[in-house]
Amino acid sequence: MAGLVFTIIEVSGFFSNAGERSMTRRDRNIRRRLIGLAILFATVFAPVAAEAYVGPGLGLSVIGTIFAFVGAVFLAIVGFIWYPIKRLFRRRGKNDASPSTQADTDELKRTTR
């Protein structure tokens, strides 16, 4: 796979410097991106066996990490969305006191003086 990608790039002239001076900045950026993508695909899809043992300790660590990440996202949503809304409802409740409650508090202030 990697050999095929590099062969295609070489045949298409991406590594030749003959027309480098006449290329625009956009063309050079496209060339760099294509070369980078070709290298990325060659390294990702190269058939190399991964000789690694995934034991129970690593599995539990991955599960714990996933739970921690989900919990952190949930708490971030609660902290940034729910608490400001809750605070807004509390303020609105204090400002919109009923007239009877307001009269009761005024009467209580007068009698305690």
LINNORWO-V300684 format. One record per run of one state. SS is the DSSP state (H for helix, E for strand, - for the rest). FROM is the first residue (numbers start at 1). TO is the last residue. If there is no record, write none. Layout:
SS&FROM&TO, SS&FROM&TO
//
This chain:
-&1&1, H&2&11, -&12&24, H&25&44, -&45&55, H&56&95, -&96&98, H&99&112, -&113&113
//
